[in-house]
């Protein structure tokens, strides 16, 4: 059987959708969400997910998203209601004790909320009419968060007394916690009666961090050299000195003051224009390294996943996407979203001997509150 498994080829995922098709869904979603004061957002989310799932194919079959908009709306209203009550007590009634109790309760239930979000997303995803499942218990999430929170506080606190050691300890802890969280998510996930397993090592994550840091240092040096050459060329090397002199003497006219402000504003805008794309390049770069790492270390019974993304190319896609969104005033967002997802999917492979071996356990509805809380506060759980 092992020899047979080696002969099976990896098959790529594919995405058959387009930015033009998604644009029609996206623009209607925005319009109806505004007209209904946000109520339609639950239906918008389902329409978006169903479009992307339905256009994602593996071995000739597509995925499905089975969540009900009404259930998502109820969960979203509960989350919004709790947040609104907190704002009322915190901002308007200035009852800090009550607001603090609400915030504390929200913090204490966060592990349960994240667990519910993971379970809901998997239970409402299916492939070849076989749904995914999540069997991780709430207690496992509380143990994870309590243990790692205490570990972080104790070790970082002790190391804070030694210069530079604190940063090293945090660096090591972040990699360790990342791997353990992936184990919590993946090792309790199932496709039908098949079990996912994650075998990633912490050392590989540290290697990723060093690679990302190396790339950002090289890019930072390159940008610094370019800026050092361009700024004097544009401003003649005397713009800053003139501004200081004029401010000290206090004799400049209004026109001269406006010129001085522009001389200060343009370099600031230039730095921002460089810094913003750099952030998104780092985001795509990091996503590429981490996605390959997770895929290469994840199996489904005897089936294997594999990631062959180029982190640098994904960083470039992320960088150019944000520029396209800015210069199009947001109208190219559907194209950028499809472009990013399409690249990631088409560079993800799966090797399986028999796609019919996985039997369904049936569809089980889960709580939407956890998922809506995660989405509302923009917490990335890394699925």
RAMOZI-V140409 format. One record per backbone hydrogen bond with DSSP energy under -0.5 kcal/mol. NH is the residue of the N-H (numbers start at 1). CO is the residue of the C=O. E is the energy in kcal/mol with one decimal. If there is no record, write none. Layout:
# RAMOZI-V140409
NH;CO;E
NH;CO;E
This chain:
# RAMOZI-V140409
5;1;-2.3
6;2;-1.6
7;3;-1.0
7;4;-0.5
8;4;-0.7
8;5;-0.7
11;350;-3.0
13;345;-0.8
13;348;-2.5
14;57;-2.1
16;55;-2.7
22;18;-2.3
23;19;-2.0
24;20;-1.2
25;21;-1.3
26;22;-3.1
27;23;-2.8
28;24;-1.5
29;25;-2.3
30;26;-2.2
31;27;-2.2
32;28;-2.8
33;29;-2.1
34;30;-2.2
35;31;-2.4
36;32;-1.9
37;34;-1.4
38;33;-3.4
39;36;-1.5
41;38;-1.3
42;39;-1.1
44;40;-2.6
45;41;-2.3
46;42;-1.8
47;43;-2.7
48;44;-2.3
49;45;-2.6
50;46;-2.8
51;47;-1.9
52;48;-2.2
53;49;-2.9
54;50;-2.4
55;51;-1.2
56;53;-1.5
57;14;-2.9
57;55;-0.6
58;61;-2.8
61;58;-1.7
63;53;-1.2
63;56;-1.6
64;126;-2.5
66;64;-0.5
66;124;-3.0
72;68;-1.7
73;69;-2.6
74;70;-2.2
75;71;-2.0
76;72;-2.6
77;73;-2.6
78;74;-2.0
79;75;-2.1
80;76;-2.7
81;77;-2.4
82;78;-2.3
83;79;-2.3
84;80;-2.6
85;81;-2.3
86;82;-2.0
87;83;-2.2
88;84;-2.4
89;85;-2.2
90;86;-2.4
91;87;-3.3
92;87;-0.9
92;88;-0.9
93;88;-3.0
95;89;-2.7
96;94;-1.0
99;95;-2.4
100;96;-2.8
101;97;-2.0
102;98;-2.2
103;99;-2.5
104;100;-2.5
105;101;-2.5
106;102;-2.4
107;103;-2.2
108;104;-2.4
109;105;-1.9
110;107;-0.7
113;109;-2.4
114;110;-2.6
115;111;-2.1
116;112;-2.4
117;113;-2.1
118;114;-2.3
119;115;-2.4
120;116;-2.7
121;117;-2.1
122;118;-2.0
123;119;-2.7
124;120;-1.4
125;122;-1.7
126;64;-2.1
127;130;-2.2
128;62;-0.8
130;127;-1.2
131;129;-0.5
132;122;-0.9
132;125;-2.6
133;190;-2.9
135;188;-2.7
141;137;-1.2
142;138;-2.2
143;139;-2.6
144;140;-2.2
145;141;-2.6
146;142;-2.8
147;143;-2.4
148;144;-2.2
149;145;-2.0
150;146;-2.3
151;147;-2.5
152;148;-2.4
153;149;-2.5
154;150;-2.7
155;151;-2.3
156;152;-2.2
157;153;-1.9
158;154;-2.4
159;155;-2.5
160;156;-1.1
161;158;-1.2
162;159;-1.9
163;161;-0.5
165;162;-0.9
166;159;-0.6
166;162;-1.0
168;164;-1.3
169;165;-2.6
170;166;-2.3
171;167;-2.3
172;168;-2.4
173;169;-2.6
174;170;-2.6
175;171;-1.5
176;172;-1.9
177;173;-3.1
178;174;-2.2
179;175;-1.9
180;176;-2.2
181;177;-2.4
182;178;-2.0
183;179;-2.1
184;180;-2.1
185;181;-2.2
186;182;-3.1
187;183;-1.9
189;186;-1.8
190;133;-2.5
191;194;-1.6
192;131;-1.8
192;190;-0.6
193;359;-0.6
194;191;-2.4
196;189;-2.3
197;299;-2.3
199;297;-2.5
204;201;-0.7
205;201;-1.0
205;202;-0.6
206;202;-1.9
207;203;-1.8
208;204;-1.7
209;205;-2.3
210;206;-2.1
211;207;-2.1
212;208;-2.7
213;209;-2.5
214;210;-2.5
215;211;-2.4
216;212;-2.3
217;213;-2.2
218;214;-2.3
219;215;-2.5
220;216;-2.4
221;217;-2.5
222;218;-2.3
223;219;-2.7
224;220;-2.4
225;221;-2.3
226;222;-2.1
227;223;-2.9
228;224;-2.3
229;225;-1.4
230;226;-2.8
231;227;-2.5
232;228;-0.5
233;229;-1.1
234;230;-2.6
235;231;-2.9
236;232;-1.5
238;235;-1.3
239;235;-0.5
242;238;-2.3
243;239;-1.8
244;240;-2.0
245;241;-2.4
246;242;-2.5
247;243;-2.0
248;244;-1.7
249;245;-2.4
250;246;-2.4
257;253;-2.4
258;254;-2.3
259;255;-2.0
260;256;-2.2
261;257;-2.4
262;258;-2.3
263;259;-2.4
264;260;-1.4
265;261;-2.6
266;262;-2.6
267;263;-0.7
268;264;-1.3
269;265;-2.7
270;266;-2.4
271;267;-2.5
272;268;-2.3
273;269;-2.6
274;270;-1.4
275;271;-2.9
276;272;-2.6
277;273;-0.7
278;274;-1.6
279;275;-1.9
280;276;-1.6
281;277;-2.4
282;278;-2.3
283;279;-1.9
284;280;-2.2
285;281;-2.7
286;282;-2.7
287;283;-2.3
288;284;-2.3
289;285;-2.0
290;286;-2.6
291;287;-2.6
292;288;-2.1
293;289;-2.1
294;290;-2.5
295;291;-2.5
296;292;-2.7
297;293;-0.8
297;294;-0.6
298;295;-1.4
299;197;-2.3
300;303;-2.6
301;195;-2.1
301;299;-0.5
303;300;-2.6
304;351;-2.0
305;298;-1.7
306;349;-2.2
308;347;-2.8
311;309;-0.8
314;310;-2.6
315;311;-2.2
316;312;-2.2
317;313;-2.6
318;314;-2.4
319;315;-2.5
320;316;-2.8
321;317;-2.0
322;318;-1.8
323;319;-1.6
324;320;-2.2
325;321;-2.4
326;322;-2.2
327;323;-2.6
328;324;-1.4
329;326;-1.3
330;325;-3.0
331;328;-1.5
333;330;-1.5
336;332;-2.3
337;333;-2.5
338;334;-2.2
339;335;-2.4
340;336;-2.2
341;337;-2.3
342;338;-2.7
343;339;-1.7
344;340;-1.9
345;341;-2.7
346;342;-2.5
347;343;-0.6
347;344;-0.6
348;345;-1.9
349;306;-3.4
350;11;-2.4
351;304;-2.7
352;350;-0.5
357;354;-1.1
359;357;-0.6
372;368;-2.5
373;369;-2.2
374;370;-2.1
375;371;-2.5
376;372;-2.6
377;373;-2.1
378;375;-0.8
379;374;-2.6
380;378;-0.6
381;379;-0.7
